[in-house]
Amino acid sequence: MSERKHLILAVDDDTDLLATLGDFLSFEGYEVEAVPSAEDAIARLAQIVPDLIILDISMPGMGGVGFLNEKIQMPNVAKVPVLVFTARANMENFFKDVDVAGFIAKPCDPAELLREIRRIVTESKSQGAAAGATPAGGAGGRKILIAEDEAGPRERMIKEFSEAGFKTIWVSSGPEVVEEAIVKKPDAIIMKLVMERMNGDAAAAMLNEIPSTRAIPIVLYDDTGSQPRDRILSDEGPGLRRLVRSHKPEDLIRAVRDMFPA
């Protein structure tokens, strides 16, 4: 039996954008319902429980903010994550104090939008599965930045780390690691040693030069067999560095847990 597709409710008064967004997300394997107003979205939420809501803010009538106020009063969908997707980029600071799962300004790179959708859906699924339980092994909901340039291994890591109780962010290149580490401030970074554009050790060295990121623990991993054994690159101070000769998620999860006190 095939796995159920994740359902996304897209809310935007721009019907051309809705059509384009629906086609794009359907191609990426999501089921999409699109509505042109906040009022229509509230009515639809009386009948469905989506995995994610993509919400425009500037719409006639109730608008995006009004929608958020109404949604929180609906017990069946109150906890459904919302990704704000708006041309009003200056509202990002406002939404830092509002209970939304993410914010992206229009226009944006489709890959960035897809990455954010996958992150939110994965984290929401993990939190739902772990509701009422304490994550095993000291995960404690820590945020992990995963850098892997191959889609298959990356998806397995996201799944395994999420199921282990970690929150995950992912990128596919060394330069993206540096950018995301500065902006998102992860609790730890899992990074492939050899990647296109910038290798993991070079990215780690760059992060070590930046005051705001030098204390983030990093696990570099290498599955080529060129490294003779696992080894600690640095264990002095908060900026721990370890090299693991494995790409198996269970080995990397163990390495991350070892870097934090129980």
N, C-alpha and C positions, 0 to 999 in steps of 0.2 A: 504494500500500500504506500503510495507516495505521500510525502509530508505535506500538511496543509500549507497553502500559501499564506503569507502574512497579509492582512487586510489593512490598507491605508485609506483614510478618508481625507481627500484634498478639498480645501475650502478656499475659493478665490473668485472674485467677481470678474476676473479676466478669463473669459471662456476659451480664448485661443490658447492661453497659457495652460489652462486646465486640460485641454485636449493634448497638448504637447507633453505635459507632465504625465498624463495618464498613459500615453503610448510609451514613453521612456521607462516608466516604472513597471509597466506590464512586460516589456521586453526584458527587464532585469529580474523578472520572476515574482513580482508582487501582484496581488489583486487590488484594484483601485476603484473606489467610488468617488465621484467628483460632484460637488454641489457649488452653486454660484453665490451663496450668501450664508451668513452666520445663522439666520433663522432656519434655512433649509437644513443646515448641519445639525442644529438642535433637534429638529423633527426626525432626522435620520437616526440620531443617536438613541432615540426611543425604540428603535428596531434592531440596531446592530451594535456590536462592541468591537471597534477596530483595534488593531495592534498599535497604530500610530495615527495622529491627526497632523496634517500639514496645513498650517493656518496663515492666511493673509491677515493683515491688521487693518489696512485702509479699505473698508468696504462700506457701501451705503447701509443705512439701517442700524442694526445692533452693532455691527463691526466686530473686529477681532477681540478687543478688550471686553466688550459686552458678552461675547461668546464664552470667554474664559470664566467670567463671573457666573454665567448660567451653568456651564459644564460642571463646575465644582459642586453644584447643588444636586447633581444627578448621581446617585450612589453607584449605579451600574457602570458608569464611565468616568467617574471622578478621577481615577488613577491612570487613565489612559494617557500616555505621554503625548505632548504637543511640541512640534517643531515649528517655530515661528519663521515664516518665509515671506519677507516683506521688502519693498523698495525703500522703506524708511530706515536706512542704516543708522541714523542718529538715535534710534530707540534701543540700541543694543544694551546700553547701560541701564535703561529702565527695566528691561527684562531680566537683568541679573538679580533683581529683587522680587521677581515673580516666579511662581512655580511652573516653569516650562523646562522641557528637556533639552532644548537647543534653539539657536538663533542663527539664521543665514540671511544675508542681505541679497536682494535681487539687483542686477543679474549676477549669477555665480557660475562657476565651473561645474558642469554636470557631475564630474567625478567627486567634487567636494560635497555636493548634495547627497550623492549616493553613499559616500563614506559616512556622513552624519546620520543618515537614515539607518544604515546597518548598525552603527554604534548604538543608537537609541533602542532599536528593536532588540538587539542582542542583550543589552543591559536590562531592559524591561523584562524580557523573558527570564533572565537569570534571577532577577529580584523576585519575580513572581514564584519561581520554583523554590527559592530559599526563604520565602516569607515565614516568619515565626521561628526561624532556625538561625543559630550562630554559625557562620561559615567555618568549615573545618580547617585546621592547620594554621590558624592565625591569619587568614586572608583579611578579615576585618573590613571588607569592602574597599580595600586599597585600589588605587587607580594605576593601571599598568599600560605603558605605551609599548606596543608591539611593532617592530620594524622587520618586515619580511617582504621580499619583492616577488615571491611566487604565490599565486592566489590560493592554490590547494593547501599548502602548509600553513599559510596565514589564517585561512578559515578554520582549520583544525585547532590552531592555537587560541583563536578568539573563543571558540566553543569550549575548549577544555578550561581555559582560564576563567571564563564566565561561570561555568558549572562549579568551579572550585571556589567561587565567591568573590572573585576580583571584578572590578570594573575595567573595561578595556577601551583603548583607543588604538587605532592602527594607522600605519603609514607604509609606503613601499620604497622609500629611498633614504639615504643618509641626510641629504639636505632637509627633507621633511621632518626627520627626527629632531633636528636642531630647532626648527621653527615650532613644532608642536610642543617640545619640552619647555620652551620659553613661555609659550602662551598657556598651555594646559597644566603645567607643573605636576607631572605624574609622580607617584610615590616610588616607582621603579621603571626601568626601561629594559626590555628584552630585545636584543638587536642581533641580526645576522652579521657574521664577521665579514663576509664577502658579498657586496651588493653593487649594482650598477650606480654610476655617478659619484658615489662616495662610500668607501668601506666603513664597516662598523667601528673599527678601531680609530679611524680618522674622525668620525662623528663624535666618538667618546672623548677624544682629545680636545676637540673644539668645545664640547660641553663643559669640560674641565676648566676651560679658560674663562667661562662666563660665570660671574659671581652668583647669579640666581639659579644656575643649574648644576654647579660643580658638586653639590652635596647629594644629587640624585643617584641612588645605587643603580649600577648597570650590569646586566648579564649579557655577555657576548657569546654567541654559540656558533659552532663550526661543525658541519657534518661531512666534510670532505675526507676526513681521516688524516689530514696533514698535521694535526696537532697530536702529540703523543699521549696526552692525558688532560683531564680537567685541572685547572690551576687557578689560584687567586692572583690576579694582576695587581691589586692593591687592597689592603684591608685596614688602612690607617685613616682615621677620621670618618666622617659620615659618608664620603663619596666612595663606597665600596665598588670594586670592579672584579668580576669573575669571568673566566672563560670556561665554557662547558662544551665538551666534544660530543654533542648530541643535538638533534633537532626535535627529539620527542617531547611533546608538551609536558608529560609527567616529570621528565628530568628537569625541564626549565622551571616548572612550578616548584619543584623541590628546592632548586637553587635560589629562587626568589624568597621562599619561606625561610631559608637558612640565613638570609641577609637581614631579617627582621627579628627582634627579640620575641619570644613566645608570649 
